[in-house]
Amino acid sequence: MPKIIFLPHETLCPEGLVVDATRGETILDVALQHHIEIEHACEKSCACTTCHCVVREGFDSLEPSDELEDDMLDKAWGLEPESRLSCQARVADADLVVDIPKYTINLASERH
């Protein structure tokens, strides 16, 4: 079973967290199941960038992003080559190390 290592985030996961994931789950769904409240203003429909994350390790194990996700990512704060929308990136067989950026482009938190 692959693991996701969420790196420490000042407000969402101050200590960091290592969790088991199931192949095919999105990074966002795994985070939410473990009470890491990553923003997701569009309700996981790939229509915003609030769930942007950076996959520091295991990036190449993910299915490639599609054109819609790439277009959304172009608008993300702090975009890096290993950036993905956590609502679109599905866990494969490899462990992942995920960094949640400090900021999103939202001025206010959606707090689902």
KOLKOL-124843 format. One record per residue (C-alpha): residue number from 1; chain; y, x, z. Coordinates in steps of 0.5 Angstrom, whole numbers, always signed. Layout:
N
NUM,A,Y,X,Z;
...
//
This chain:
112
1,A,+0,+0,+0;
2,A,+7,+3,-2;
3,A,+12,+4,+3;
4,A,+20,+3,+3;
5,A,+24,+8,+7;
6,A,+31,+5,+8;
7,A,+35,+10,+10;
8,A,+40,+9,+15;
9,A,+46,+5,+14;
10,A,+52,+4,+19;
11,A,+51,-4,+19;
12,A,+45,-6,+16;
13,A,+40,-1,+18;
14,A,+43,+4,+23;
15,A,+37,+7,+25;
16,A,+33,+7,+18;
17,A,+27,+3,+17;
18,A,+20,+5,+14;
19,A,+16,-1,+12;
20,A,+10,-3,+8;
21,A,+11,-7,+1;
22,A,+7,-10,-4;
23,A,+6,-8,-11;
24,A,+11,-13,-15;
25,A,+16,-15,-9;
26,A,+23,-13,-10;
27,A,+26,-8,-6;
28,A,+31,-14,-4;
29,A,+26,-19,-2;
30,A,+22,-13,+2;
31,A,+29,-11,+6;
32,A,+30,-19,+7;
33,A,+23,-20,+10;
34,A,+25,-14,+15;
35,A,+32,-16,+17;
36,A,+36,-12,+13;
37,A,+41,-16,+10;
38,A,+43,-13,+4;
39,A,+48,-17,+0;
40,A,+46,-22,-6;
41,A,+52,-26,-8;
42,A,+48,-29,-14;
43,A,+42,-31,-10;
44,A,+38,-26,-14;
45,A,+39,-28,-21;
46,A,+42,-21,-24;
47,A,+49,-24,-24;
48,A,+53,-19,-19;
49,A,+52,-12,-16;
50,A,+52,-14,-9;
51,A,+45,-12,-8;
52,A,+46,-5,-11;
53,A,+42,+1,-8;
54,A,+40,+8,-10;
55,A,+33,+10,-11;
56,A,+33,+17,-8;
57,A,+25,+18,-9;
58,A,+20,+14,-13;
59,A,+25,+12,-18;
60,A,+21,+14,-24;
61,A,+15,+9,-21;
62,A,+20,+3,-23;
63,A,+20,-1,-29;
64,A,+26,+1,-33;
65,A,+32,-4,-32;
66,A,+33,-9,-38;
67,A,+40,-9,-41;
68,A,+43,-15,-37;
69,A,+41,-11,-31;
70,A,+45,-5,-34;
71,A,+51,-9,-36;
72,A,+51,-11,-28;
73,A,+50,-4,-26;
74,A,+56,-2,-30;
75,A,+60,-6,-25;
76,A,+57,-3,-19;
77,A,+61,+1,-13;
78,A,+58,+8,-13;
79,A,+54,+8,-19;
80,A,+49,+14,-19;
81,A,+43,+15,-25;
82,A,+38,+12,-20;
83,A,+42,+6,-18;
84,A,+38,-1,-19;
85,A,+40,-8,-17;
86,A,+35,-9,-11;
87,A,+34,-16,-13;
88,A,+31,-13,-20;
89,A,+27,-7,-18;
90,A,+20,-9,-17;
91,A,+16,-4,-12;
92,A,+10,-1,-16;
93,A,+5,+4,-13;
94,A,+9,+10,-11;
95,A,+13,+10,-4;
96,A,+21,+9,-5;
97,A,+27,+12,-1;
98,A,+32,+7,-2;
99,A,+40,+8,+0;
100,A,+44,+2,+1;
101,A,+51,+4,-1;
102,A,+56,+3,+4;
103,A,+61,-2,+0;
104,A,+60,-7,-5;
105,A,+65,-10,-10;
106,A,+66,-16,-6;
107,A,+72,-17,-1;
108,A,+68,-21,+4;
109,A,+61,-21,+6;
110,A,+57,-27,+4;
111,A,+52,-27,+10;
112,A,+47,-31,+8;
//
